[in-house]
Amino acid sequence: MTTTRVDRAKVALLSVSHGVDDLYQGAVPALLPYFVADRHYSYAAATGLVLALTALSSVIQPVFGVLTDRHDLFWLVPAGLGLAGVGVALSGVMGNYPLTFLAVALGGTGVAAFHPEAARAARAAAGDSQQAMSGFSVGGNVGYAVGPLAVAAVFLVAGSHDLPATGLLALPALATAGAVFATLARQRRSRPPRRHPAAQGGKDDWRGFLTLSSVVVARSVVYFGTTSLIALYVATSLHDGKLAGELALSTFIAAGALGTVTGGHLADRHGRLPVTRLSLAVAAAGLVAVVLTPSPWVFAPIALTGFSLFQSFSLTVTLGQDYLPTRVGTSSGVTLGLAISAGGLLAPALGTLADATSLRWAMVALVGLLPVAFMLALHLRDPKAEGTATGAPGPFRPVVGQTA
């Protein structure tokens, strides 16, 4: 049950900004065919742009997290958002590959700057409400899915071979960044500055946080591996064709977004750890069913796997923040950046396994990771629940004279 008032307007604003920020993570993969067709980039060069965005963003996110723990850097939310949009928008304007690579890397830096402070601000606005925090998380999921549509809309208006038209992609980021900066600056003037995290009380539990991060990595490998393989698996191994494969991928992602929302609601009623553990167990069963179920019935376990896998997404973010109550930005930088992308970096090994054996065996390999994540989750504790039991204020439960 929640015990603090939720600032719904601020949560909504940060959720929208999260969606716009992650739109650019979804836009870069959608731009690759245009770079290959118009600039004749090799596949290695084209995919290197994705690496410039994701790898750089993931590695430096914890650095921005450390900075937000030490200083009141509310402006990083709009600045990171604007930088993400401008960087990706410049990718099509630059005339050679090194400058294009640098433009995308600039966008990745903006993504990294945005997430830790935005997650900290969203948690403060959401209080103890996991449902409100899941709204912030699902905003990013929706934005990632909308990214390819934004790219398609730009080229539909400007022409399919007009790469400099990517400059239009900066508009959503700049407009949203302006609104976010004006709102956060106004709220900051009307409220006392937030206290240094170390002054809020609480003790960091690094052992619990590292165990939780291991769970996030395992879940991330399954997520990236499934999104990489499921379309190919349905299209080729099940002989359903490309259209069915794309539909399978869309089903998995859409079900994941729905699962993120319902996971927060269930956690408010039953607790974060029970929901996290159950979601991992159900996802494991769903993935087994994906491998064993023929078409067209396979779409049901695909939806179940996506739905259950991401029910714990926002819950692991807030758990990480509670494990490190004096380093909330650092925690957010790891659980939203480094740990998730570690899964993405490991996922290509599944493609190598599929080449050596088959897509089905690569999917089977994914199944084994979720029981490991479940066993690790059994060793986790809920710091907020313990704080409530002892009467001590949690890291996000305001005390007298303190505002979120």
Steps between C-alpha positions, in 0.01 A plus 500: 500500500621850429567740784603820322313733269575452133580811293310371198566806283876468547494123446304554178745766377800279573329199339441698181858628501623142553300395197645779285854423619474128421339581165854574382624159611233347278570743215866408444438134397222624270746738328748225411332390172514859378872528578566170322293594192601867465856508633590140424617424852594140564288303744786514749521879468124539529470285810797686644269801530273301733807413704591871515158574645447213742847406621612855574168583663513196725859541614472867596152490655639404843741796473207738463334311784794571731486869406127524579566338839749774586336806345152634429505465119130521413594661168654171381150374416423764234866533395539126447171483314597785269846354438353159414271654240757732347766228477276250320355776281850601384586145396337544160633852455867407540671417175746227599507197725728630780280807550185288481647266762582796725148643457342172609746475790394852601142376504608207717661742743170687524312176570751419775470846657120483503426169672658510850364842598163436330463170687590667831250781440230254391549289814479808722176603324358145513577449870427140594266442205641228277212558259603864452863399449395239247339781302840665474655171387236420240545849356846390389363177353242688296757753383734226380216345301401836351857576382473310167162662434654845551772417249243373251294818542802724437593326176139478392484880517849579372557217253650158551851602383537832678721407796554861618129498585600321821548853634123504556545229763642760738166679531326264749806502728547876498131573557472248785831612653377858512178400676686278748757767584233766558299268726791366705656846541167641619453218750856538624444871572189421705659220706811468717796341319523126557736386770816309424410127481730412787297726727178307433603202706516137401790265440614381160475125442751433223469121526125515444544752221753283316269198532213707361723623215575137412127436476464801269786379278348151466157647421659737251677220313166321467328818383761598241545140392126452450456828312795403277384144428123480527418649158752272331382200703134544402581592140748221424495225763120497508478582127248781550669767290634850564165662576423250775850549636455876527160446661660269757757766590231767531294268720795442731583872536138613543436233764816615680372858520171378645687282747702798624180685592329205670820409686495833683133459592554148635810606695301771681262228618727201556858631522785538255690178565202259475403659166860496375549133589167393353563694179834326447348156562209563262732642235711183520191284450385725215834472322493121529153509344628721215756234408247214523190661345428482125358783293259677520456419872853622573375861520334429835822397683687782323255749651519329840881512499515869409229590751658318794864578418452875529268504799809538714665778298400804706512292819871423460568871442339601829649205686844608384431853620399366841810279522716811448300774675799737508589432136166504320647648181774239488244225549279635221797530266584133551152345498375715210826503306800283569326180616239511224752564224726226630218270396494663159874451456475131592202434274704482172655178628157347454520578130829311482335206678209512255742493205681200649185306597153643435269781605308256718810407700587867541152555647552200729823659626300805610268283711782405735568859607163571660520226767841644592346846532216352708743329740693824542175687566421261785801644686382861468332694778275805477663793686180705492299222663763467773499877556122494536515214748750677722331837475805655334441736209593355163727693264198639312261544792502870600563586863415822683657798326596302188345529155554260215 
